[in-house]
Amino acid sequence: MDSEAVTSLAATTGQVRLIDFWSTGCGPCKRELPSLAVLARELGSEPFTLLSVNIDEDMADRGGAIRRALGGAAGAFPILLDDGSASSKYAVYRIPFKVLVDREGVVRRVYTGGTDPDELRADIEAVLGSKG
């Protein structure tokens, strides 16, 4: 949705990345957006990027639905629109679905379903503090 948004994982090499796959029709996904926005803002000075990947393909007024779902989280992180290729590459089978990737591009953890924000933050901070 953001023309300046990251379009590939390679564009964020050297950073810890959290890739969040979600849909506007997913209640747990929408409930997590505010805590993800806080996380993105609070870790903004770290080598960390949150990539929010919306998987609502072929949806009428996709942009409007995403803006409504984001509410107060709008602008906190880039929203990428998946055409099915990213969710296929990461074998997304349930949402919310998050992938924590270290600076070297190694997947460190996969989260399915709702995620505890404190646990998520602790995992990200551990990866930020590691050499990988």
C-alpha positions as CSV (number, residue, x, y, z in Angstrom):
1,M,0.0,0.0,0.0
2,D,2.9,2.3,0.7
3,S,4.9,3.0,-2.5
4,E,8.1,3.4,-0.4
5,A,7.5,0.1,1.4
6,V,9.9,-2.8,1.3
7,T,9.2,-5.1,-1.6
8,S,11.6,-7.9,-0.7
9,L,13.2,-9.5,2.4
10,A,16.6,-8.8,0.8
11,A,15.9,-5.0,1.1
12,T,16.1,-5.4,4.9
13,T,19.3,-7.5,5.1
14,G,21.2,-6.9,8.3
15,Q,18.1,-6.3,10.3
16,V,16.0,-8.6,12.4
17,R,12.6,-8.9,10.7
18,L,9.2,-9.9,11.9
19,I,6.9,-10.8,9.0
20,D,3.3,-10.8,10.0
21,F,0.8,-12.4,7.7
22,W,-2.8,-11.3,8.3
23,S,-6.3,-10.7,6.8
24,T,-8.9,-8.0,7.4
25,G,-11.4,-10.8,8.2
26,C,-9.3,-12.3,10.9
27,G,-10.4,-11.1,14.4
28,P,-7.2,-12.2,16.2
29,C,-5.1,-10.6,13.4
30,K,-6.9,-7.3,13.9
31,R,-6.6,-7.5,17.7
32,E,-2.8,-7.8,17.4
33,L,-2.3,-4.8,15.2
34,P,-2.2,-2.2,18.0
35,S,0.4,-4.2,20.0
36,L,2.5,-4.7,16.8
37,A,2.4,-0.9,16.2
38,V,3.7,-0.3,19.7
39,L,6.4,-2.9,19.2
40,A,7.4,-1.3,15.9
41,R,7.6,2.2,17.4
42,E,9.5,1.1,20.5
43,L,12.0,-0.9,18.6
44,G,12.4,1.8,15.9
45,S,15.9,2.7,16.9
46,E,17.0,-1.0,16.7
47,P,18.0,-2.8,13.6
48,F,14.5,-4.2,13.4
49,T,11.8,-4.1,10.8
50,L,8.2,-5.3,11.1
51,L,6.7,-6.3,7.7
52,S,3.0,-6.6,7.7
53,V,1.7,-8.7,4.8
54,N,-2.0,-8.6,4.0
55,I,-3.2,-11.7,2.3
56,D,-6.6,-10.5,1.2
57,E,-6.3,-11.2,-2.5
58,D,-9.0,-10.3,-5.0
59,M,-10.9,-8.3,-2.4
60,A,-13.1,-5.3,-3.4
61,D,-11.8,-2.1,-1.8
62,R,-8.8,-4.0,-0.3
63,G,-7.1,-0.7,0.6
64,G,-10.2,0.7,2.4
65,A,-10.6,-2.6,4.4
66,I,-7.0,-2.5,5.4
67,R,-7.2,1.1,6.5
68,R,-10.3,0.4,8.6
69,A,-8.6,-2.7,10.2
70,L,-5.4,-0.8,11.0
71,G,-7.2,2.1,12.8
72,G,-4.7,3.6,15.2
73,A,-1.9,1.3,14.0
74,A,-1.9,3.0,10.6
75,G,1.6,4.3,9.6
76,A,3.5,2.3,12.3
77,F,4.9,-0.2,9.8
78,P,4.7,-0.9,6.1
79,I,1.8,-2.9,4.8
80,L,2.6,-5.2,1.9
81,L,0.0,-6.7,-0.3
82,D,0.5,-10.3,-1.0
83,D,-0.6,-11.8,-4.3
84,G,-0.3,-15.3,-2.8
85,S,3.4,-15.7,-3.6
86,A,4.8,-14.6,-0.2
87,S,2.2,-16.6,1.8
88,S,3.0,-19.6,-0.4
89,K,6.8,-19.2,0.1
90,Y,6.4,-19.2,3.8
91,A,3.8,-22.0,3.8
92,V,1.2,-19.9,5.7
93,Y,-1.5,-22.3,6.7
94,R,-3.2,-20.4,9.5
95,I,-3.4,-16.7,10.5
96,P,-2.2,-14.8,12.2
97,F,1.1,-16.2,11.1
98,K,4.4,-14.6,12.0
99,V,8.0,-15.4,11.0
100,L,11.0,-14.1,13.0
101,V,14.0,-13.8,10.8
102,D,17.5,-12.9,12.1
103,R,20.1,-10.6,10.5
104,E,21.5,-13.4,8.3
105,G,18.1,-14.3,6.9
106,V,17.7,-17.4,9.1
107,V,14.1,-18.2,10.3
108,R,14.4,-18.2,14.1
109,R,10.8,-18.9,15.0
110,V,7.4,-19.2,13.5
111,Y,4.2,-18.2,15.4
112,T,0.7,-19.4,14.5
113,G,-2.4,-18.1,16.0
114,G,-2.5,-15.3,18.5
115,T,0.8,-14.2,20.0
116,D,1.5,-12.9,23.5
117,P,3.1,-9.5,23.0
118,D,5.5,-9.9,25.9
119,E,6.7,-13.2,24.6
120,L,7.1,-11.8,21.0
121,R,9.1,-8.8,22.3
122,A,11.4,-11.1,24.4
123,D,12.0,-13.3,21.4
124,I,12.8,-10.3,19.1
125,E,15.1,-8.7,21.8
126,A,16.9,-12.1,22.1
127,V,17.5,-12.2,18.4
128,L,18.6,-8.6,18.3
129,G,21.1,-9.4,21.1
130,S,22.5,-12.5,19.4
131,K,25.2,-12.6,16.7
132,G,22.8,-14.2,14.2
